[in-house]
Amino acid sequence: MTGQTRRNWLLKSAGAAAALALTPAEALAQQKIITRAIPSTGEKVPVIGLGSSATFSQVARTDDVAALKEVMSTLVQHGGKVFDTAPSYGASEEVAGDIAAEAGLTEKIFWATKLNVARRGGSADPAEARAQIETSFQRLKKSKIDLIQVHNLADLPTQLPILKDLKAKGKVRYIGVTTTSEQQYPLLLETMRKEPLDFIGVDYAIDNREVEAEVLPLAVERKIGVLVYVPFGRTRLFRRVGDRKLPDWAAEFDAKTWAQFFLKFVVAHPAVTAVTPATSKAKNMLDNIGGGVGRLPSPDTLKRMVEYVEALPTAG
């Protein structure tokens, strides 16, 4: 071995040893999270975000929110940005706003919240709707909110024009609508076709693929961004795989955990702008970020992933 060859070998060996010594967080920090362009403007956002329903909301209602501080810091430190919340998620919106302000994260986050003051199946009071939005501005400590969406397509004739007006006045950057109910997909499609939406928010998971038929293709056609909710079917998918080992072929698209397996399936769809799984644990946030780095599954692999999951017993 020549001197130069030996020197190169030592350098490579040292590099390999250093890589092996990295913690998961350090290794992840060396990889860049995938970003997607918001179709209406071209602004890019990271594909993995954070939701604030479910466990995040549960912890937000307690006196000890230290875990949520760690979760939000982990999101930003590892390249995430999109934070999805809603006034209906209990204390989540207020607590998140306070945490971000205290940690100096307010301007580093893409804030996505929602509007809905309509009674179940009924109409919304415009004054009440505007008051709810004003409360969101106060809670998030922002003079301009990145995204507000009409939650669950509620009373669109009343609530959507309010958002359109706020956008025209420069108070809201993007507007949209959400639903996680298949029964509402016809109304969602109609709204996508006739309204100038920047975003929709929908449910999508490897075992919940109804939006692939019409909703996601229309989003591409109409240049509407897509936020994906409940990519794990809340806990349904984790219960379905149980304690099974991740298949070896998951390494082909850099999935190291089941969470990354499920997230990469969703992110692989070209219509998806970002996915926002909720969590109250920093380790889960870090794991989720891993779903937005490295390779994504190919079309053939996506079919294989679906076949694998569908062959498993359904969760009880």
N, C-alpha and C positions, 0 to 999 in steps of 0.2 A: 504494500500500500504506500503510495507516494505521500509526501507531506501535504500536498494540496487535497488529495483524495481523503486522507485521514482527517484533515481539518473540516472538510465538508461533511464527512460522516459524523464527526463529533457534534457539529452544529445541528444536523438533522436529529441526532439522538437526543440532544439537549432539548430541542424543540418538542419532540415527541414526549419526552418525560415531563416537560412543563405542561403540555396539554393534558396528560393523564392526571396531573396534580391539581387541575382546576376543579373548583366546585361546580355543580350544575349551573349556579347563577353566574359564575365567572365565564364558563364556557358559552352560556347563552348570550352574555354581554358582548362576546366577540362576533356574534352573527347579527346581521341586520334584519329587522322584521320586514316582511313584505308589505308594500303599500299599494293602494288602489286609488285611482282618480275618481273624484265625485263627478259624475257625468255632466252636470249642468255648468261646472266651472273649470274642471281640470285640477282643482286642489286635491292633493294627495293626503290620504290618512292611512294609518296602520290598520291591517286587516283584523287584528285582535284587539278588542276593547274590553270594557268591564260593565256589567249590568248591576243594578242595585235593587232588584226584587229579591225574593226568596231569602236565602241566609243573610245576605247583606242587609236587607230590610229588618230581619229579626234582630240582628246585633245592633243596628242603628236605634232600635227602641230601648236599648239598655243604657246603663250609666257608664259602661266601660266600652269605649269605641277604639281602644288602642289597636285592636286587630285590623280595623278598617283603615286606620292611618297607614299601617304597614302595607295593606293591600293596594291602596291608591299610590303610595310611594313606589311600590314594586312595578305597578303599571307604567308609570312615567319613566322610571329609571331604566327600564328594559325596552323602551321604544314605543310603548302603547300611548294612546291619546284619547280615544273615544270613550266617553262615560255616558251611559244611558240611564236615565232616571225618570221619575214621574211624581207629581203631587200625591197620587194614590198609593205610592209605595211607602206609606207610613212616614217615618222620620228621615228616610234616605236622602231626599233632595236637600234638606236643611243641614243634616249632619255632613254630607259630602261637601257642601259649600263651605262649611266651617273648617273642615279638615284641610281642604285645598288652600284656603286663605291662610291658615296658620302655618302650613308647610311651604308656602310660596309656590303653589302649583296651579293657581287659578288660571293663569294665562297659558299654561302648558297643556291644558285639557280642552278637548273638543266636547262641549257640553250639549248633550241631546236630552231635552225634556219633553213633556207632553201637556196637552190641554184636554180636559174633559170635565165639564160641570153639568152635563146632561143627566137628568134622572133616568133610571133604567127604562129604555125604550121610549123616552120622552124627549122634550126639547130642552135647550140650554138657554139660560138667561144671559144676554150679551154683557150686561154689567158685571155679573158674577164671573163670566169667562175672563173679562179684562182684569178683574181683581185677582183671579188665580194666576194669571200671567205676571202681573206686577209682583205678586208674592214670590214667584220663581226668580224674577230678577233680583229681588232682595236676598233670597236664600243663597243664590249662586254668586252674589256680589259682582254681577256683570251689568254693564250698561248696554251690551249687545250680546244676545245669546246665539250660539252657533246654529242650533236646530230646535224647532218646536214642531211637534206633530200632533194631529188630532188623534187622541187615544181611542182605539177600538171603533174608528169611523163614526163616532157619536155625533149626532145632529150636525152633519157637514154643512147644510145650508146656513146655519148660524155661526159655527165655530171656524170653519175654514176661511171665510172672508175676513175674519178678524186677523188671522195669521197672514193672509195676503196683504192686508193693510200694514201690518207691522213690518213685513219685509220691504214693502214699497217705501216705508219711512226710514229704513235702515236700522231698525231695532232688532231684527232677526235676520240672520244670514241665509238660512235655509228653512224650508217648510215641507211638511209631508203629512202622511196619515199612517196609522198602524192597525193591524189586526192579527190575532193569533187564533182566529176561528175560521175553519173551512167554510162554514155557512155564510160568512161575510165576503168570501172571495168574489162572487159576482159583483157586489157593490164596490169592492176594491178595484176590480178591473175596469168598471165603468168610470170610477173616479180617476184612475190612471189615464184613461183615454181622453178625458175632457178637461182635466185641471192641470195647471202648470206646477207640478210637484217636483221638488228636488229629491225627495226620499220617500220610500215606504219602509215600514218595519213589519216583518212577518216571521212566523215560525218556520223552521226548516231544520231537518236532521236526517241522518242516514236512514232512519226508519219512519220518517215523516216527510215525504217528498212530493206532496200534492202541488206545491208551488212551482215545481219544475214544468208542469204541463202548460200553463198559460201565464202565470204571474211573472216568473223570472224572464221568460222570453219577451214579454211586453215591456218589462223594465229596461231591457237592453234596447228594444226598438224605440221607446220613448225617452231614452237617456235619463232614466231615473235611478238614483242610488238606492241600494238595498242594505238595510241593517237587519241582521238575522238574530232572532231571539230563540231561547230554549234549544240550543244545538245538542244538548244532552237529553232532551225530553225531560227536563228537570233532572230527576235521578233515574229515569226509566232505563236508559241505555247502560248505565253502570250496573244496575241490578240484572240486566239481561246478560252481560258478559260475566258477571260474578267474579270469581277468582281465576278465571282462565288467563293463561299467558298470552301476551300479544303475539300474533302470528309472525314468524320470521320475516315474511315478505313485506311487513310494514316498514322494515329498514330501507326498502327501495325508495320510499318517499319521506325518509327521516322522521318517522313517528316512533317515539320511544315509550309512549304511554297510551292508554286507551283514550284519555282526554284529547291527546294530539291526533290520534287516529280519527276520532269523530270530528274534530275541528277542521282538520285538513280536508276531509270529505266536503264540508260546507264551503270552505275557502276556495276549493278548486273550481267551484262554479263561477264562470266569468261575470255573472250579473252581481255577485256579492261584493259589496263595498267593505263591510266590516261585520264581524260577529261579536256579540256582547254577552258572553256567559257571566252570570252572577256568581260571586263567591265572597266569603268573609275570611278567607285564609290566604296569607301571602304565598304559601307553598303552592296552592292551587292556581293562584294568579301567575306564578312563575311557570308552572306546568302549561297553563293555557297559552302563554306567550310562545312557548315552544311549538304550538300549533301553527304559528305564523312565520316560522323561519325554515330555511332549507327548501328541499324539493316538495312539490305537490304531486298527488297521484295523477297518473295518465288516465285517459278515458277508459282504457281496458282495465286498469287497476280499480277505478271507481266501480265498475260493474262487479269486479271480484269482491270488493269491500261490501257491497250491497248483498251479494249472494252469501257471503260469510255470515253477516249479521242475521239475515233472514232465515238461515238454517238453524239459528239458536232458538231455544224456547223463549216465548215472550215473557216479559217480566210479570211477576205476580202482583 
